Structures are given as C-alpha cells and as structure tokens.
C-alpha cells in the first residue's frame, strides 16, 4: 500500500521528483499512479467502492483517446485488476488518461 510509506517508496518518490525536474515523462499504472499522485501532492487512500479484483472496464478519457500510447485501443476495454487503494485526487498538472 502506498500509504505505508516505506523507505523504498520514499527513495522512489525522490527519484520521481528528480525525473520530473529533468522533464522525463512518467506513466503510472496501478501502484505507479498511486506513488506518482502521492509524491506530487495528490491524495491516495482506499478505493471508495472497495477492493477491485478481476476483470474491470477501463474507459479512456478524451486525453487518453488522443494520446499516442493508446493508439488502436477501443474507448473502453477490459483489463485484469487487483488493488485496494487508488489515487482519489490527482496532483496539479496531472493528465488523467483512463479510469
């Protein structure tokens, strides 16, 4: 859980800050989106609807549909998922590509 704030997560947060300062783009998926959100001032906590486990529908936002990373994907697709926590509030400047 990102909210555990272990030492290795603190080191990762420092690395993310340095990468950002150098203009290196970072994509966060699952734990990645949580640690990025927490590092840059977002809010991470337990998912309001409880644990997500199994195949879930992913919906690309308009920004996600326009992003080259998702070229060729349908607007909605299914992916396996297993998590209890999520970024509940994104940090300023973050771009939400999918939900």
N, C-alpha and C positions, 0 to 999 in steps of 0.2 A: 504494500500500500504506500503510495506516495506520501501520505500523511504521516508515515512512520519516521520520515526524515532521517534515515540512516547516514552514516559517514560517506558511503559510496555515492549516495544520492546528492549529498552536499557537494562532493567533488564534481559530479556530473553537472550540477547547476552552475558551478563556477566555469566549467568548460563551455556550457551553453552560452553564458554571458560573453565569454571571450569570442566564441564563434560569431555571435550576433554583432559584436563590435567590429569584426572583420568583414561583415556583410555576407557571411556564409548562410545561405538559406537552409532552414531546418524544417523537416516534416515530422510531425508527431502522430503516431498511430498507437492506440491503446495506452500502455504505460507512458509512451513518448509524449502523447498530447497532455497527459496529466503533469509530467515533470516540467514540460515547457510552460504550461499555464501557471503552475506554482512558482517557477523560477522568475517569471516576468510579471508577477502581480495579479494573476487570475486567482480563482477560487476552486479548489479541488476538495471534494468530500464524497460521501456515499451517494450513490445514484438514487434519485428520488423515488424511482419505481422499483427499487430493489435490485438484486443481482441479475445481470443479464448472462445467460448461459445457453449456448446452442446457436442455431442459425437465426440471424436477425436481418431485417431490411435496412439497407444503407441508402440514404437519399442524398444525392449530390445537390448542393446549393447552386445558385446561378454562377457563383465564383468557381465552384468545383467543376461545373459543366464547361466552363471556359478555360480551365487550367490544362495545359498540355499533359500533365501527369495522368489524367483520366480519359484521354482521347480513346474513343472506341467503346467506352463503357456506357451502358444504359443509365438513364437518370436514377433509377432505383435498381439495386442489385442486392443479392443475399451474401452474407459473409459469416463465418463462424466467430463467435464472441464469447468471452469469459471474463467478466470483471464486476467488481462491486462498487468501484469508485469511478468518477468521471469529472471532467472539468465543468463545473457548474457556471463559471463566469470566465470568459476569455480575457487575457490581458489586452490592454490598449494596443491597437495596431495589428492584432492577430487576424488572420483571414480564415474564416470557417469554410472548409471545402465540402464537408459532408456531415450528416447527422444520422 
